[in-house]
Amino acid sequence: MESKVFKAQRTLMQMLADRNYKVADTQQYMSPENFKGKLLQISAEGGSSGIINFQKLNNIYEKNQSGDQEHIEDPEAVDPVDHSKIYVCWQVEEEKVNADIVKRLGLFCT
């Protein structure tokens, strides 16, 4: 599962960077080993017992206005109606993403 999520994350980071969103080089060029380590680290922060919580990868990325690339650490500090930002939400445990899931995500993002 981690390798599929790693490949999706790598592709997503490349797409965001290509579309001029702020993405740190450490995210865009992360190795599979570093990605797995990051997953284990952020999953352990919540006190989970070895279960990887992919939703901790959820994040907000902002359009790059000045050319410098940086990562937004605090999603609460971002205005949710600003269309120069994108919310990345991971639904790895879901077999299929259907309309109900998208509606729930829409409520979460507003």
JOJOBEL-V517708 format. One record per helix or strand of 3 or more residues. SS is the DSSP state (@ for helix, = for strand). FROM is the first residue (numbers start at 1). TO is the last residue. If there is no record, write none. Layout:
<<SS	FROM	TO> <SS	FROM	TO>>
This chain:
<<@	2	18> <@	25	28> <@	32	45> <@	54	57> <=	59	63> <@	75	77> <=	85	88> <@	99	109>>
